């Protein structure tokens, strides 16, 4: 996926949305020793342009790396979404 395609996809995720709030419930290291990978579990709360609301559970796997100047960067990010539920 190109940067332009990713940008267009991001714009589409806001179609019909007034707001979106990310809530992290749990974070897990993927190793008992220091690790560059974590898993997150949480949910998003949505307010749509028609004022209805919704919630979607998600999990994410994130991999990091440290640059030569000590900056931490995300190198991989995967999200797993549940079906959306309108409240």
HELIX and SHEET records of a PDB file:
HELIX    1   1 UNK A    3  UNK A   13  1                                  11    
SHEET    1   A 4 UNK A  17  UNK A  29  0                                        
SHEET    2   A 4 UNK A  37  UNK A  48 -1                                        
SHEET    3   A 4 UNK A  53  UNK A  66 -1                                        
SHEET    4   A 4 UNK A  72  UNK A  81 -1                                        
SHEET    1   B 4 UNK A  17  UNK A  29  0                                        
SHEET    2   B 4 UNK A  37  UNK A  48 -1                                        
SHEET    3   B 4 UNK A  53  UNK A  66 -1                                        
SHEET    4   B 4 UNK A  85  UNK A  86 -1                                        
END                                                                             
